[in-house]
Amino acid sequence: MQGQTDEENLYRFERRLRYSDSINIIRKQIETYEKLMKEQTERMEAAIRENKEAERLQREVELVRKRK
């Protein structure tokens, strides 16, 4: 019968709640991980760009020195 509460139905309900909570926790952990990975990737890309710019400037300095 629908609407009746027994021990098995309560157990199933409790299990679903725990499962739902676990999914939400895991989803938030994944979102946090993805955000951190994106930030780290952006920092690494910026560092690579800065390093390339520093190398370019160093080459320019060497060219100027050779001209003198």
N, CA, C and O atoms as CSV, one atom per row, in Angstrom:
chain,resi,resn,atom,element,x,y,z
A,1,MET,N,N,0.822,-1.187,0.000
A,1,MET,CA,C,0.000,0.000,0.000
A,1,MET,C,C,0.868,1.254,0.000
A,1,MET,O,O,1.919,1.314,0.638
A,2,GLN,N,N,0.401,2.230,-0.723
A,2,GLN,CA,C,1.135,3.482,-0.724
A,2,GLN,C,C,0.781,4.288,0.511
A,2,GLN,O,O,-0.318,4.193,1.058
A,3,GLY,N,N,1.750,5.083,0.927
A,3,GLY,CA,C,1.500,5.944,2.068
A,3,GLY,C,C,1.800,5.296,3.396
A,3,GLY,O,O,1.808,5.961,4.432
A,4,GLN,N,N,2.047,4.010,3.371
A,4,GLN,CA,C,2.365,3.344,4.632
A,4,GLN,C,C,3.862,3.437,4.883
A,4,GLN,O,O,4.669,3.383,3.956
A,5,THR,N,N,4.200,3.572,6.107
A,5,THR,CA,C,5.597,3.651,6.505
A,5,THR,C,C,5.958,2.389,7.255
A,5,THR,O,O,5.329,2.025,8.248
A,6,ASP,N,N,6.969,1.743,6.760
A,6,ASP,CA,C,7.496,0.608,7.497
A,6,ASP,C,C,9.015,0.742,7.544
A,6,ASP,O,O,9.587,1.665,6.965
A,7,GLU,N,N,9.645,-0.171,8.225
A,7,GLU,CA,C,11.083,-0.078,8.433
A,7,GLU,C,C,11.845,-0.112,7.111
A,7,GLU,O,O,12.809,0.632,6.931
A,8,GLU,N,N,11.418,-0.970,6.187
A,8,GLU,CA,C,12.103,-1.073,4.893
A,8,GLU,C,C,11.977,0.225,4.095
A,8,GLU,O,O,12.953,0.670,3.492
A,9,ASN,N,N,10.805,0.832,4.082
A,9,ASN,CA,C,10.627,2.088,3.361
A,9,ASN,C,C,11.461,3.208,3.977
A,9,ASN,O,O,12.035,4.023,3.256
A,10,LEU,N,N,11.527,3.249,5.297
A,10,LEU,CA,C,12.356,4.259,5.958
A,10,LEU,C,C,13.829,4.050,5.621
A,10,LEU,O,O,14.565,5.009,5.389
A,11,TYR,N,N,14.248,2.793,5.596
A,11,TYR,CA,C,15.637,2.480,5.260
A,11,TYR,C,C,15.953,2.935,3.832
A,11,TYR,O,O,16.992,3.549,3.589
A,12,ARG,N,N,15.057,2.632,2.892
A,12,ARG,CA,C,15.262,3.049,1.499
A,12,ARG,C,C,15.318,4.568,1.392
A,12,ARG,O,O,16.169,5.108,0.685
A,13,PHE,N,N,14.438,5.246,2.073
A,13,PHE,CA,C,14.408,6.705,2.048
A,13,PHE,C,C,15.713,7.281,2.599
A,13,PHE,O,O,16.301,8.194,2.019
A,14,GLU,N,N,16.147,6.732,3.720
A,14,GLU,CA,C,17.393,7.204,4.339
A,14,GLU,C,C,18.581,6.965,3.415
A,14,GLU,O,O,19.470,7.808,3.296
A,15,ARG,N,N,18.584,5.813,2.769
A,15,ARG,CA,C,19.657,5.483,1.835
A,15,ARG,C,C,19.673,6.466,0.665
A,15,ARG,O,O,20.744,6.901,0.242
A,16,ARG,N,N,18.518,6.817,0.147
A,16,ARG,CA,C,18.430,7.787,-0.954
A,16,ARG,C,C,18.934,9.149,-0.521
A,16,ARG,O,O,19.630,9.823,-1.280
A,17,LEU,N,N,18.594,9.563,0.689
A,17,LEU,CA,C,19.068,10.853,1.180
A,17,LEU,C,C,20.583,10.871,1.288
A,17,LEU,O,O,21.234,11.831,0.876
A,18,ARG,N,N,21.136,9.807,1.845
A,18,ARG,CA,C,22.594,9.728,1.979
A,18,ARG,C,C,23.249,9.719,0.608
A,18,ARG,O,O,24.263,10.384,0.398
A,19,TYR,N,N,22.676,8.970,-0.327
A,19,TYR,CA,C,23.203,8.887,-1.676
A,19,TYR,C,C,23.167,10.268,-2.332
A,19,TYR,O,O,24.137,10.685,-2.966
A,20,SER,N,N,22.059,10.967,-2.178
A,20,SER,CA,C,21.915,12.305,-2.741
A,20,SER,C,C,22.926,13.270,-2.123
A,20,SER,O,O,23.543,14.064,-2.832
A,21,ASP,N,N,23.093,13.201,-0.814
A,21,ASP,CA,C,24.081,14.054,-0.137
A,21,ASP,C,C,25.484,13.745,-0.637
A,21,ASP,O,O,26.281,14.654,-0.870
A,22,SER,N,N,25.783,12.464,-0.802
A,22,SER,CA,C,27.107,12.067,-1.290
A,22,SER,C,C,27.345,12.608,-2.690
A,22,SER,O,O,28.431,13.097,-2.998
A,23,ILE,N,N,26.336,12.520,-3.527
A,23,ILE,CA,C,26.468,13.041,-4.891
A,23,ILE,C,C,26.731,14.536,-4.853
A,23,ILE,O,O,27.589,15.028,-5.585
A,24,ASN,N,N,26.018,15.257,-4.024
A,24,ASN,CA,C,26.223,16.706,-3.921
A,24,ASN,C,C,27.618,17.039,-3.421
A,24,ASN,O,O,28.255,17.967,-3.919
A,25,ILE,N,N,28.089,16.293,-2.447
A,25,ILE,CA,C,29.439,16.519,-1.909
A,25,ILE,C,C,30.473,16.264,-2.995
A,25,ILE,O,O,31.385,17.068,-3.188
A,26,ILE,N,N,30.333,15.149,-3.702
A,26,ILE,CA,C,31.284,14.806,-4.763
A,26,ILE,C,C,31.230,15.849,-5.874
A,26,ILE,O,O,32.271,16.251,-6.395
A,27,ARG,N,N,30.040,16.288,-6.240
A,27,ARG,CA,C,29.889,17.299,-7.287
A,27,ARG,C,C,30.618,18.584,-6.890
A,27,ARG,O,O,31.310,19.183,-7.712
A,28,LYS,N,N,30.465,19.007,-5.640
A,28,LYS,CA,C,31.141,20.229,-5.179
A,28,LYS,C,C,32.652,20.043,-5.174
A,28,LYS,O,O,33.395,20.962,-5.519
A,29,GLN,N,N,33.112,18.847,-4.781
A,29,GLN,CA,C,34.548,18.582,-4.794
A,29,GLN,C,C,35.098,18.641,-6.216
A,29,GLN,O,O,36.183,19.175,-6.444
A,30,ILE,N,N,34.352,18.094,-7.164
A,30,ILE,CA,C,34.781,18.119,-8.560
A,30,ILE,C,C,34.804,19.546,-9.082
A,30,ILE,O,O,35.741,19.940,-9.776
A,31,GLU,N,N,33.782,20.321,-8.756
A,31,GLU,CA,C,33.746,21.722,-9.193
A,31,GLU,C,C,34.925,22.507,-8.621
A,31,GLU,O,O,35.541,23.310,-9.321
A,32,THR,N,N,35.232,22.273,-7.355
A,32,THR,CA,C,36.371,22.938,-6.721
A,32,THR,C,C,37.672,22.524,-7.396
A,32,THR,O,O,38.525,23.365,-7.679
A,33,TYR,N,N,37.823,21.219,-7.656
A,33,TYR,CA,C,39.021,20.706,-8.317
A,33,TYR,C,C,39.172,21.330,-9.708
A,33,TYR,O,O,40.259,21.769,-10.085
A,34,GLU,N,N,38.072,21.365,-10.463
A,34,GLU,CA,C,38.122,21.939,-11.803
A,34,GLU,C,C,38.508,23.420,-11.757
A,34,GLU,O,O,39.285,23.892,-12.588
A,35,LYS,N,N,37.964,24.143,-10.785
A,35,LYS,CA,C,38.292,25.562,-10.641
A,35,LYS,C,C,39.778,25.743,-10.328
A,35,LYS,O,O,40.441,26.604,-10.907
A,36,LEU,N,N,40.291,24.930,-9.412
A,36,LEU,CA,C,41.705,25.025,-9.050
A,36,LEU,C,C,42.601,24.657,-10.234
A,36,LEU,O,O,43.636,25.288,-10.449
A,37,MET,N,N,42.208,23.643,-10.999
A,37,MET,CA,C,42.994,23.239,-12.172
A,37,MET,C,C,43.001,24.352,-13.219
A,37,MET,O,O,44.028,24.617,-13.843
A,38,LYS,N,N,41.864,24.994,-13.406
A,38,LYS,CA,C,41.784,26.093,-14.368
A,38,LYS,C,C,42.688,27.243,-13.930
A,38,LYS,O,O,43.410,27.815,-14.747
A,39,GLU,N,N,42.648,27.582,-12.641
A,39,GLU,CA,C,43.493,28.660,-12.123
A,39,GLU,C,C,44.969,28.308,-12.277
A,39,GLU,O,O,45.779,29.149,-12.667
A,40,GLN,N,N,45.310,27.058,-11.966
A,40,GLN,CA,C,46.709,26.628,-12.084
A,40,GLN,C,C,47.157,26.674,-13.546
A,40,GLN,O,O,48.272,27.103,-13.844
A,41,THR,N,N,46.299,26.238,-14.441
A,41,THR,CA,C,46.623,26.268,-15.863
A,41,THR,C,C,46.849,27.700,-16.328
A,41,THR,O,O,47.794,27.973,-17.068
A,42,GLU,N,N,45.987,28.611,-15.897
A,42,GLU,CA,C,46.144,30.019,-16.274
A,42,GLU,C,C,47.456,30.586,-15.747
A,42,GLU,O,O,48.139,31.336,-16.444
A,43,ARG,N,N,47.807,30.224,-14.514
A,43,ARG,CA,C,49.083,30.709,-13.953
A,43,ARG,C,C,50.270,30.147,-14.728
A,43,ARG,O,O,51.241,30.855,-14.996
A,44,MET,N,N,50.183,28.871,-15.084
A,44,MET,CA,C,51.276,28.254,-15.838
A,44,MET,C,C,51.406,28.881,-17.226
A,44,MET,O,O,52.518,29.131,-17.692
A,45,GLU,N,N,50.283,29.135,-17.882
A,45,GLU,CA,C,50.319,29.765,-19.198
A,45,GLU,C,C,50.895,31.174,-19.107
A,45,GLU,O,O,51.653,31.596,-19.980
A,46,ALA,N,N,50.537,31.899,-18.056
A,46,ALA,CA,C,51.082,33.248,-17.861
A,46,ALA,C,C,52.590,33.176,-17.634
A,46,ALA,O,O,53.339,33.999,-18.160
A,47,ALA,N,N,53.029,32.207,-16.865
A,47,ALA,CA,C,54.461,32.051,-16.601
A,47,ALA,C,C,55.204,31.719,-17.891
A,47,ALA,O,O,56.302,32.225,-18.124
A,48,ILE,N,N,54.617,30.880,-18.720
A,48,ILE,CA,C,55.243,30.535,-20.002
A,48,ILE,C,C,55.343,31.772,-20.885
A,48,ILE,O,O,56.379,32.014,-21.505
A,49,ARG,N,N,54.267,32.554,-20.944
A,49,ARG,CA,C,54.301,33.794,-21.745
A,49,ARG,C,C,55.373,34.746,-21.229
A,49,ARG,O,O,56.120,35.327,-22.015
A,50,GLU,N,N,55.450,34.905,-19.918
A,50,GLU,CA,C,56.447,35.803,-19.326
A,50,GLU,C,C,57.860,35.310,-19.614
A,50,GLU,O,O,58.762,36.103,-19.887
A,51,ASN,N,N,58.043,34.005,-19.551
A,51,ASN,CA,C,59.363,33.432,-19.824
A,51,ASN,C,C,59.754,33.663,-21.280
A,51,ASN,O,O,60.898,34.009,-21.572
A,52,LYS,N,N,58.803,33.470,-22.193
A,52,LYS,CA,C,59.084,33.716,-23.613
A,52,LYS,C,C,59.424,35.190,-23.846
A,52,LYS,O,O,60.330,35.513,-24.613
A,53,GLU,N,N,58.693,36.068,-23.181
A,53,GLU,CA,C,58.963,37.509,-23.315
A,53,GLU,C,C,60.351,37.833,-22.758
A,53,GLU,O,O,61.087,38.621,-23.352
A,54,ALA,N,N,60.708,37.237,-21.635
A,54,ALA,CA,C,62.034,37.476,-21.049
A,54,ALA,C,C,63.126,36.980,-21.996
A,54,ALA,O,O,64.155,37.637,-22.155
A,55,GLU,N,N,62.906,35.828,-22.623
A,55,GLU,CA,C,63.889,35.305,-23.574
A,55,GLU,C,C,64.012,36.232,-24.787
A,55,GLU,O,O,65.115,36.484,-25.273
A,56,ARG,N,N,62.880,36.732,-25.268
A,56,ARG,CA,C,62.889,37.650,-26.408
A,56,ARG,C,C,63.664,38.917,-26.063
A,56,ARG,O,O,64.481,39.387,-26.854
A,57,LEU,N,N,63.403,39.466,-24.879
A,57,LEU,CA,C,64.118,40.671,-24.453
A,57,LEU,C,C,65.612,40.401,-24.291
A,57,LEU,O,O,66.440,41.250,-24.622
A,58,GLN,N,N,65.950,39.231,-23.788
A,58,GLN,CA,C,67.365,38.879,-23.628
A,58,GLN,C,C,68.054,38.811,-24.987
A,58,GLN,O,O,69.190,39.261,-25.136
A,59,ARG,N,N,67.364,38.247,-25.975
A,59,ARG,CA,C,67.942,38.195,-27.326
A,59,ARG,C,C,68.149,39.601,-27.885
A,59,ARG,O,O,69.158,39.878,-28.535
A,60,GLU,N,N,67.191,40.481,-27.627
A,60,GLU,CA,C,67.327,41.863,-28.081
A,60,GLU,C,C,68.528,42.537,-27.432
A,60,GLU,O,O,69.284,43.246,-28.096
A,61,VAL,N,N,68.698,42.315,-26.149
A,61,VAL,CA,C,69.847,42.887,-25.431
A,61,VAL,C,C,71.140,42.381,-26.054
A,61,VAL,O,O,72.068,43.161,-26.268
A,62,GLU,N,N,71.213,41.097,-26.344
A,62,GLU,CA,C,72.424,40.531,-26.945
A,62,GLU,C,C,72.684,41.124,-28.329
A,62,GLU,O,O,73.833,41.382,-28.689
A,63,LEU,N,N,71.621,41.340,-29.103
A,63,LEU,CA,C,71.792,41.950,-30.426
A,63,LEU,C,C,72.323,43.376,-30.309
A,63,LEU,O,O,73.197,43.782,-31.074
A,64,VAL,N,N,71.791,44.135,-29.349
A,64,VAL,CA,C,72.259,45.507,-29.141
A,64,VAL,C,C,73.712,45.511,-28.728
A,64,VAL,O,O,74.487,46.343,-29.201
A,65,ARG,N,N,74.096,44.600,-27.857
A,65,ARG,CA,C,75.498,44.520,-27.416
A,65,ARG,C,C,76.427,44.181,-28.565
A,65,ARG,O,O,77.533,44.717,-28.638
A,66,LYS,N,N,76.009,43.314,-29.454
A,66,LYS,CA,C,76.839,42.908,-30.576
A,66,LYS,C,C,77.025,44.058,-31.565
A,66,LYS,O,O,78.065,44.156,-32.216
A,67,ARG,N,N,76.036,44.916,-31.675
A,67,ARG,CA,C,76.110,46.060,-32.611
A,67,ARG,C,C,77.120,47.088,-32.146
A,67,ARG,O,O,77.675,47.820,-32.966
A,68,LYS,N,N,77.365,47.158,-30.873
A,68,LYS,CA,C,78.292,48.178,-30.361
A,68,LYS,C,C,79.716,47.828,-30.576
A,68,LYS,O,O,80.604,48.592,-30.196
